[in-house]
Amino acid sequence: MQVHVVKSKIHRVKVTGADLNYIGSITIDEDLMDAANIIEGEKVQIVNNNNGERLETYVIPGPRNSGEITLNGAAARKVAKGDVLILIAYAIMEFKEAKTFKPSLVFPNEENNLLS
């Protein structure tokens, strides 16, 4: 049996931008991606603490040490600059492996989204 488990989580980052005219995705500071073990193109769930929205999209890397968290395309309508988000990536694995798996959890500085 296989199960879906949390693989990576970036907890409480602020939206720095929303670009409706981009094709789609979320741009994430590449330092945050590395710390959370998230790769370019990976599917993530976005939870907006300000309005309760939940959506899924894929990741594109943003400039390192920038703190960038930008929602692109239609997802830009689901956030406002300054909203607080939780970003989650999941993995599918065998039940036995999932029981001992430890996800990558990242808690950036809530003011600037940096790892400090």
DSSP file with accessible surface (Angstrom, degrees, kcal/mol):
  #  RESIDUE AA STRUCTURE BP1 BP2  ACC     N-H-->O    O-->H-N    N-H-->O    O-->H-N    TCO  KAPPA ALPHA  PHI   PSI    X-CA   Y-CA   Z-CA
    1    1 A M              0   0  152      0, 0.0    94,-2.2     0, 0.0     2,-0.3   0.000 360.0 360.0 360.0 139.7    0.0    0.0    0.0
    2    2 A Q  E     -A   94   0A 120     92,-0.2     2,-0.3    93,-0.1    92,-0.2  -0.873 360.0-167.6-112.6 148.6    1.2    3.5   -0.8
    3    3 A V  E     -A   93   0A  38     90,-2.7    90,-2.2    -2,-0.3     2,-0.5  -0.936  23.7-118.4-132.0 154.9    0.2    6.7    1.1
    4    4 A H  E     +A   92   0A 138     -2,-0.3     2,-0.3    88,-0.2    88,-0.2  -0.820  40.2 174.5 -89.8 129.3    0.5   10.4    0.5
    5    5 A V  E     -A   91   0A  32     86,-2.6    86,-2.6    -2,-0.5     2,-0.4  -0.935  40.6 -91.2-133.1 157.5    2.6   12.1    3.2
    6    6 A V  E     +A   90   0A  54     -2,-0.3    84,-0.3    84,-0.2     3,-0.1  -0.537  41.5 173.1 -66.3 123.7    4.0   15.6    3.7
    7    7 A K  E     +     0   0A  28     82,-3.0    97,-2.5     1,-0.4     2,-0.3   0.773  64.8   6.7 -97.7 -39.9    7.5   15.8    2.2
    8    8 A S  E     -Ab  89 104A   0     81,-2.0    81,-2.6    95,-0.2    -1,-0.4  -0.996  58.9-173.8-147.3 146.2    8.2   19.5    2.6
    9    9 A K  E     -Ab  88 105A  54     95,-2.5    97,-3.0    -2,-0.3     2,-0.6  -0.972  13.4-164.5-147.3 130.2    6.7   22.5    4.2
   10   10 A I  E     -Ab  87 106A   0     77,-2.6    77,-2.6    -2,-0.3     2,-0.5  -0.970  29.4-149.6-107.7 112.6    7.5   26.2    4.2
   11   11 A H  E     -     0   0A  45     95,-3.1    75,-0.2    -2,-0.6    -2,-0.0  -0.762  56.7 -11.9 -98.7 121.5    5.6   27.5    7.1
   12   12 A R  E    S+     0   0A  78     -2,-0.5     2,-0.3    73,-0.5    -1,-0.2   0.985  72.0 163.3  61.3  76.2    4.2   31.1    7.3
   13   13 A V  E     -A   85   0A   0     72,-2.2    72,-3.3    -3,-0.3     2,-0.4  -0.896  34.2-121.3-115.1 151.8    5.7   33.1    4.5
   14   14 A K  E     -A   84   0A  64     -2,-0.3     2,-0.3    70,-0.2    70,-0.2  -0.748  24.8-113.0 -94.9 139.9    4.3   36.5    3.2
   15   15 A V        -     0   0    3     68,-2.6    67,-2.5    -2,-0.4    55,-0.2  -0.517  29.6-176.8 -67.1 127.9    3.2   37.0   -0.3
   16   16 A T        -     0   0   53     53,-2.9     2,-0.3     1,-0.3    54,-0.2   0.571  63.4  -0.4-102.0 -14.6    5.6   39.5   -2.0
   17   17 A G  E     -e   70   0B  16     52,-1.4    54,-2.0    63,-0.1     2,-0.3  -0.989  47.1-152.4-168.1 161.2    3.8   39.7   -5.3
   18   18 A A  E     -e   71   0B  52     -2,-0.3     2,-0.6    52,-0.2    54,-0.2  -0.938  12.6-171.9-143.5 117.9    1.0   38.6   -7.5
   19   19 A D  E >   -e   72   0B  68     52,-2.7    54,-2.6    -2,-0.3     3,-1.5  -0.838   6.1-179.7-118.8  92.5    1.4   38.6  -11.3
   20   20 A L  T 3  S+     0   0   67     -2,-0.6    -1,-0.2     1,-0.3    57,-0.1   0.817  79.4  59.4 -61.1 -30.7   -1.9   37.9  -13.1
   21   21 A N  T 3  S+     0   0  152     52,-0.1    -1,-0.3    53,-0.0     2,-0.2   0.385  83.0  99.1 -88.0   6.8   -0.3   38.1  -16.6
   22   22 A Y  S <  S-     0   0   99     -3,-1.5    52,-0.1     1,-0.1     3,-0.1  -0.564  86.4-111.7 -87.2 159.1    2.3   35.4  -16.0
   23   23 A I  S    S-     0   0  158      1,-0.2    51,-0.3    -2,-0.2     2,-0.3   0.877  70.9 -78.4 -60.7 -40.6    1.5   31.9  -17.4
   24   24 A G  S    S+     0   0   12     49,-0.2    49,-0.3    50,-0.1    -1,-0.2  -0.871  76.2  85.0 156.9 167.5    1.1   30.3  -14.0
   25   25 A S  E     -F   72   0B   1     47,-0.7    47,-2.9    -2,-0.3     2,-0.4  -0.447  65.4 -80.7 112.7-176.6    3.0   28.9  -10.9
   26   26 A I  E     -Fg  71  59B   0     32,-2.1    34,-2.5    45,-0.2     2,-0.5  -0.998  30.9-142.4-127.2 131.7    4.5   30.2   -7.7
   27   27 A T  E     -Fg  70  60B  12     43,-3.0    43,-2.1    -2,-0.4     2,-0.4  -0.860  23.8-175.6 -93.8 126.1    7.9   31.8   -7.6
   28   28 A I  E     -Fg  69  61B   0     32,-2.1    34,-3.0    -2,-0.5    41,-0.2  -0.984  36.4 -99.6-126.2 133.5    9.8   30.9   -4.4
   29   29 A D  E >>  - g   0  62B   2     39,-2.1     4,-2.0    -2,-0.4     3,-0.7  -0.224  34.7-131.0 -45.3 126.6   13.2   32.2   -3.3
   30   30 A E  H 3> S+     0   0   67     32,-1.7     4,-2.6     1,-0.3     5,-0.2   0.804 105.4  60.8 -62.3 -27.5   15.6   29.4   -4.3
   31   31 A D  H 3> S+     0   0   45      2,-0.2     4,-2.3     1,-0.2    -1,-0.3   0.915 106.3  46.9 -64.1 -40.2   17.2   29.3   -0.8
   32   32 A L  H <> S+     0   0    1     -3,-0.7     4,-2.1     2,-0.2    -2,-0.2   0.905 110.5  53.1 -66.5 -40.6   13.8   28.4    0.7
   33   33 A M  H  X>S+     0   0    4     -4,-2.0     5,-2.7     2,-0.2     4,-0.6   0.943 110.9  46.2 -58.5 -47.4   13.3   25.8   -2.0
   34   34 A D  H ><5S+     0   0   87     -4,-2.6     3,-1.1     1,-0.2    -2,-0.2   0.927 111.6  50.8 -62.0 -45.2   16.7   24.2   -1.1
   35   35 A A  H 3<5S+     0   0   45     -4,-2.3    -1,-0.2     1,-0.3    -2,-0.2   0.857 115.7  42.5 -62.9 -33.7   16.0   24.3    2.6
   36   36 A A  H 3<5S-     0   0    0     -4,-2.1    68,-0.3    -5,-0.1    -1,-0.3   0.410 110.8-119.5 -92.9  -0.5   12.6   22.6    2.1
   37   37 A N  T <<5 +     0   0   92     -3,-1.1     2,-0.4    -4,-0.6    -3,-0.2   0.914  62.8 147.4  62.5  43.0   13.9   20.1   -0.4
   38   38 A I      < -     0   0    4     -5,-2.7     2,-0.3    -6,-0.2    -1,-0.2  -0.919  32.4-152.4-109.9 137.4   11.5   21.4   -3.1
   39   39 A I    >   -     0   0  113     -2,-0.4     3,-2.0    -3,-0.1    20,-0.3  -0.713  30.2 -82.2-111.0 161.6   12.6   21.3   -6.8
   40   40 A E  T 3  S+     0   0  132     -2,-0.3    20,-0.2     1,-0.3     3,-0.1  -0.305 116.5  18.4 -57.7 133.1   11.7   23.4   -9.8
   41   41 A G  T 3  S+     0   0   45     18,-3.4    -1,-0.3     1,-0.3    19,-0.1   0.335  89.6 141.8  87.1  -7.2    8.5   22.2  -11.4
   42   42 A E    <   -     0   0   32     -3,-2.0    17,-1.5    17,-0.1     2,-0.3  -0.395  55.6-114.3 -69.9 142.8    7.3   20.4   -8.3
   43   43 A K  E     -C   58   0A 131     15,-0.2    47,-0.4    47,-0.1     2,-0.3  -0.595  38.9-176.9 -76.5 134.3    3.6   20.5   -7.4
   44   44 A V  E     -C   57   0A   2     13,-2.9    13,-1.9    -2,-0.3     2,-0.4  -0.962  24.4-132.2-131.1 151.3    2.8   22.3   -4.2
   45   45 A Q  E     -CD  56  88A  30     43,-3.4    43,-2.7    -2,-0.3     2,-0.5  -0.862  21.5-152.6 -97.2 137.0   -0.3   23.0   -2.2
   46   46 A I  E     -CD  55  87A   1      9,-3.4     9,-1.9    -2,-0.4     2,-0.5  -0.958   7.7-167.6-114.4 124.6   -0.7   26.6   -1.1
   47   47 A V  E     -CD  54  86A  14     39,-2.7    39,-2.2    -2,-0.5     2,-0.8  -0.964  10.1-151.8-113.5 119.1   -2.8   27.4    2.0
   48   48 A N  E  >  - D   0  85A   3      5,-2.9     4,-2.0    -2,-0.5     3,-0.3  -0.826   6.0-166.8 -94.4 111.7   -3.7   31.1    2.5
   49   49 A N  T  4 S+     0   0   70     35,-2.7    -1,-0.1    -2,-0.8    36,-0.1   0.725  84.2  57.9 -68.7 -21.4   -4.0   31.8    6.2
   50   50 A N  T  4 S+     0   0   97     34,-0.6    -1,-0.2     1,-0.1    35,-0.1   0.842 125.8  10.3 -80.1 -35.1   -5.7   35.2    5.5
   51   51 A N  T  4 S-     0   0   80     -3,-0.3    -2,-0.2     2,-0.1    -1,-0.1   0.399  95.4-115.2-127.9   1.2   -8.6   34.0    3.4
   52   52 A G     <  +     0   0   60     -4,-2.0    -3,-0.1     1,-0.2    -2,-0.0   0.440  60.3 152.1  81.0  -1.3   -8.7   30.2    3.7
   53   53 A E        -     0   0   67     25,-0.2    -5,-2.9    -5,-0.2     2,-0.4  -0.328  24.8-168.2 -63.6 143.6   -8.0   29.6    0.0
   54   54 A R  E     +C   47   0A 151     -7,-0.2     2,-0.3     2,-0.0    -7,-0.2  -0.999  17.0 155.6-130.9 133.5   -6.2   26.3   -0.9
   55   55 A L  E     -C   46   0A  30     -9,-1.9    -9,-3.4    -2,-0.4     2,-0.4  -0.956  30.4-132.1-150.2 166.4   -4.8   25.8   -4.4
   56   56 A E  E     +C   45   0A 108     -2,-0.3     2,-0.3   -11,-0.2   -11,-0.2  -0.959  34.1 140.2-124.3 144.4   -2.2   23.8   -6.2
   57   57 A T  E     -C   44   0A  25    -13,-1.9   -13,-2.9    -2,-0.4     2,-0.3  -0.868  45.3 -89.5-158.2-170.4    0.4   24.9   -8.7
   58   58 A Y  E     -C   43   0A  94     -2,-0.3   -32,-2.1   -15,-0.2     2,-0.3  -0.801  37.0-112.2-116.5 160.2    4.0   24.2   -9.6
   59   59 A V  E     -g   26   0B   0    -17,-1.5   -18,-3.4   -20,-0.3   -32,-0.2  -0.697  23.2-176.1 -96.6 138.8    7.2   25.9   -8.4
   60   60 A I  E     -g   27   0B  26    -34,-2.5   -32,-2.1    -2,-0.3     2,-0.2  -0.978  35.2-108.5-124.4 143.0    9.7   28.1  -10.2
   61   61 A P  E     -g   28   0B  39      0, 0.0   -32,-0.2     0, 0.0     3,-0.1  -0.484  30.3-160.7 -74.1 140.0   12.8   29.4   -8.5
   62   62 A G  E     -g   29   0B   6    -34,-3.0   -32,-1.7    -2,-0.2   -31,-0.1  -0.617  42.4 -61.5-106.6 172.3   13.2   33.0   -7.6
   63   63 A P    >   -     0   0   79      0, 0.0     3,-1.2     0, 0.0     5,-0.4  -0.231  62.4-103.8 -56.8 139.0   16.4   34.9   -6.8
   64   64 A R  T 3  S+     0   0  116      1,-0.2   -35,-0.0   -35,-0.2     0, 0.0  -0.323 100.2  10.4 -63.7 145.8   18.3   33.6   -3.8
   65   65 A N  T 3  S+     0   0  111      1,-0.1    -1,-0.2    -3,-0.1    49,-0.1   0.739  98.0 109.5  58.2  27.2   18.1   35.5   -0.6
   66   66 A S  S <  S-     0   0   55     -3,-1.2    -2,-0.1     2,-0.1     3,-0.1   0.645  74.8-137.1-101.0 -22.5   15.3   37.7   -1.9
   67   67 A G        +     0   0    1     -4,-0.3   -53,-0.1     1,-0.2     2,-0.1   0.595  42.2 170.3  72.8  12.0   12.5   36.3    0.2
   68   68 A E        +     0   0   51     -5,-0.4   -39,-2.1   -40,-0.1     2,-0.3  -0.323  18.5 167.0 -65.5 130.9   10.3   36.3   -3.0
   69   69 A I  E     + F   0  28B   0    -41,-0.2   -53,-2.9    -3,-0.1   -52,-1.4  -0.856  15.2 167.8-138.8  96.8    7.0   34.5   -2.8
   70   70 A T  E     -eF  17  27B  15    -43,-2.1   -43,-3.0    -2,-0.3     2,-0.4  -0.970  27.3-146.9-120.4 126.5    5.0   35.5   -5.9
   71   71 A L  E     -eF  18  26B   0    -54,-2.0   -52,-2.7    -2,-0.5     2,-0.3  -0.782  23.8-160.6 -88.5 132.7    1.8   33.9   -7.2
   72   72 A N  E >   -eF  19  25B   5    -47,-2.9     3,-0.9    -2,-0.4   -47,-0.7  -0.814  43.6  -4.6-117.7 153.3    1.6   33.9  -10.9
   73   73 A G  G >  S-     0   0    3    -54,-2.6     3,-2.2    -2,-0.3     4,-0.3  -0.314 125.6 -11.6  68.8-149.9   -1.3   33.5  -13.4
   74   74 A A  G >  S+     0   0   82    -51,-0.3     3,-1.9     1,-0.3    -1,-0.2   0.819 128.7  68.3 -56.9 -30.7   -4.8   32.8  -12.2
   75   75 A A  G X  S+     0   0   14     -3,-0.9     3,-2.1     1,-0.3    -1,-0.3   0.765  82.4  75.8 -61.9 -22.2   -3.5   32.0   -8.7
   76   76 A A  G X  S+     0   0   10     -3,-2.2     3,-0.9     1,-0.3    -1,-0.3   0.782  87.0  61.4 -60.8 -24.2   -2.7   35.7   -8.3
   77   77 A R  G <  S+     0   0  191     -3,-1.9    -1,-0.3    -4,-0.3    -2,-0.2   0.612  96.5  60.7 -75.9 -11.6   -6.4   36.3   -7.8
   78   78 A K  G <  S+     0   0   84     -3,-2.1     2,-0.3    -4,-0.2    -1,-0.2   0.432 106.2  44.3 -95.7  -2.0   -6.3   34.1   -4.7
   79   79 A V    <   -     0   0   19     -3,-0.9     2,-0.3    -4,-0.3   -31,-0.0  -0.914  60.9-148.4-137.1 164.9   -3.8   36.2   -2.7
   80   80 A A    >   -     0   0   50     -2,-0.3     3,-2.7   -63,-0.0   -65,-0.3  -0.966  44.5 -87.9-129.5 148.6   -3.0   39.7   -1.8
   81   81 A K  T 3  S+     0   0  166     -2,-0.3   -65,-0.2     1,-0.3     3,-0.1  -0.323 118.1  27.9 -53.6 131.1    0.5   41.1   -1.1
   82   82 A G  T 3  S+     0   0   34    -67,-2.5    -1,-0.3     1,-0.3   -66,-0.1   0.214  85.1 138.8  97.4 -14.9    1.2   40.5    2.5
   83   83 A D    <   -     0   0   20     -3,-2.7   -68,-2.6   -69,-0.1     2,-0.5  -0.319  54.6-122.3 -59.7 148.4   -1.0   37.4    2.9
   84   84 A V  E     -A   14   0A  17    -70,-0.2   -35,-2.7    -3,-0.1   -34,-0.6  -0.840  34.7-172.7 -98.8 127.1    0.6   34.7    5.0
   85   85 A L  E     -AD  13  48A   0    -72,-3.3   -72,-2.2    -2,-0.5   -73,-0.5  -0.833  23.9-150.1-118.8 155.9    0.9   31.3    3.3
   86   86 A I  E     - D   0  47A  25    -39,-2.2   -39,-2.7    -2,-0.3     2,-0.5  -0.994  19.1-156.4-118.6 128.9    1.9   27.7    4.1
   87   87 A L  E     -AD  10  46A   0    -77,-2.6   -77,-2.6    -2,-0.4     2,-0.4  -0.938  13.5-175.7-110.4 126.4    3.5   25.9    1.2
   88   88 A I  E     -AD   9  45A  18    -43,-2.7   -43,-3.4    -2,-0.5     2,-0.4  -0.980  12.9-169.3-129.8 133.0    3.3   22.1    1.3
   89   89 A A  E     -A    8   0A   0    -81,-2.6   -82,-3.0    -2,-0.4   -81,-2.0  -0.945  14.9-155.7-116.0 142.6    4.7   19.4   -1.0
   90   90 A Y  E     -A    6   0A  92     -2,-0.4     2,-0.3   -47,-0.4   -84,-0.2  -0.784   4.3-157.6-115.8 159.4    3.6   15.8   -0.7
   91   91 A A  E     -A    5   0A  23    -86,-2.6   -86,-2.6    -2,-0.3     2,-0.5  -0.947  15.0-133.1-132.2 154.1    5.3   12.4   -1.7
   92   92 A I  E     +A    4   0A  96     -2,-0.3     2,-0.3   -88,-0.2   -88,-0.2  -0.938  40.9 153.3-106.3 126.4    3.8    9.0   -2.3
   93   93 A M  E     -A    3   0A  13    -90,-2.2   -90,-2.7    -2,-0.5     2,-0.1  -0.955  48.6 -76.7-148.1 166.4    5.6    6.2   -0.6
   94   94 A E  E  >  -A    2   0A  95     -2,-0.3     4,-2.7   -92,-0.2     3,-0.2  -0.363  45.4-117.5 -63.1 145.2    5.2    2.8    0.8
   95   95 A F  H  > S+     0   0   97    -94,-2.2     4,-1.6     1,-0.2    -1,-0.1   0.887 113.4  52.1 -53.1 -45.5    3.4    2.6    4.1
   96   96 A K  H  > S+     0   0  178      1,-0.2     4,-0.5   -95,-0.2    -1,-0.2   0.915 112.4  44.9 -61.6 -43.9    6.4    1.2    6.0
   97   97 A E  H >> S+     0   0  105     -3,-0.2     3,-1.3     1,-0.2     4,-1.2   0.906 109.0  57.4 -65.1 -40.5    8.7    3.9    4.7
   98   98 A A  H 3< S+     0   0   19     -4,-2.7    -1,-0.2     1,-0.3    -2,-0.2   0.825  95.4  65.5 -62.0 -31.2    6.1    6.6    5.5
   99   99 A K  H 3< S+     0   0  148     -4,-1.6    -1,-0.3     1,-0.2    -2,-0.2   0.792 115.2  27.9 -64.5 -25.2    6.0    5.5    9.1
  100  100 A T  H << S+     0   0  103     -3,-1.3    -1,-0.2    -4,-0.5    -2,-0.2   0.476  91.8 120.0-114.2  -4.3    9.6    6.6    9.7
  101  101 A F     <  -     0   0   64     -4,-1.2    -3,-0.0    -3,-0.2    -4,-0.0  -0.359  48.4-154.0 -65.6 138.7    9.9    9.4    7.0
  102  102 A K        -     0   0  162     -2,-0.1    -1,-0.1   -95,-0.0    -2,-0.0  -0.962  12.9-139.9-115.4 118.4   10.8   12.8    8.3
  103  103 A P        -     0   0   47      0, 0.0     2,-0.7     0, 0.0   -95,-0.2  -0.279  21.5-107.1 -72.4 162.0    9.7   15.8    6.2
  104  104 A S  E     -b    8   0A  38    -97,-2.5   -95,-2.5   -68,-0.3     2,-0.5  -0.827  40.5-171.0 -88.5 113.2   11.8   18.9    5.6
  105  105 A L  E     -b    9   0A  87     -2,-0.7     2,-0.4   -97,-0.2   -95,-0.2  -0.940   3.3-168.8-112.8 127.3   10.1   21.7    7.6
  106  106 A V  E     -b   10   0A  12    -97,-3.0   -95,-3.1    -2,-0.5   -70,-0.0  -0.962  11.4-173.1-121.5 132.6   11.2   25.3    7.1
  107  107 A F        -     0   0  134     -2,-0.4     3,-0.1   -97,-0.2   -95,-0.1  -0.773  18.8-171.2-123.7  83.3   10.2   28.2    9.4
  108  108 A P        -     0   0    9      0, 0.0     2,-0.3     0, 0.0     7,-0.2  -0.183  41.4 -77.0 -70.7 167.6   11.5   31.4    7.7
  109  109 A N     >  -     0   0   61      5,-3.3     4,-2.2     1,-0.2     3,-0.3  -0.485  42.0-142.5 -60.9 124.0   11.6   34.9    9.3
  110  110 A E  T  4 S+     0   0   80     -2,-0.3    -1,-0.2     1,-0.2   -96,-0.1   0.683  93.7  55.6 -71.0 -16.5    7.9   36.0    9.0
  111  111 A E  T  4 S+     0   0  145      1,-0.1    -1,-0.2     3,-0.1    -2,-0.0   0.867 128.7   8.7 -82.8 -37.4    8.9   39.6    8.3
  112  112 A N  T  4 S-     0   0   73     -3,-0.3    -2,-0.2     2,-0.2     3,-0.1   0.357  91.0-121.6-128.0   3.2   11.1   39.1    5.3
  113  113 A N     <  +     0   0    2     -4,-2.2   -46,-0.2     1,-0.2     2,-0.2   0.594  67.5 135.2  66.1  13.3   10.8   35.3    4.4
  114  114 A L        -     0   0   37     -5,-0.3    -5,-3.3   -48,-0.1    -1,-0.2  -0.530  65.1-127.4 -93.1 160.3   14.5   34.8    4.8
  115  115 A L              0   0   83     -7,-0.2    -1,-0.1    -2,-0.2    -8,-0.1   0.643 360.0 360.0 -79.3 -13.2   16.2   31.9    6.6
  116  116 A S              0   0  129     -7,-0.1    -1,-0.0    -8,-0.0    -3,-0.0   0.935 360.0 360.0  65.1 360.0   18.2   34.4    8.8
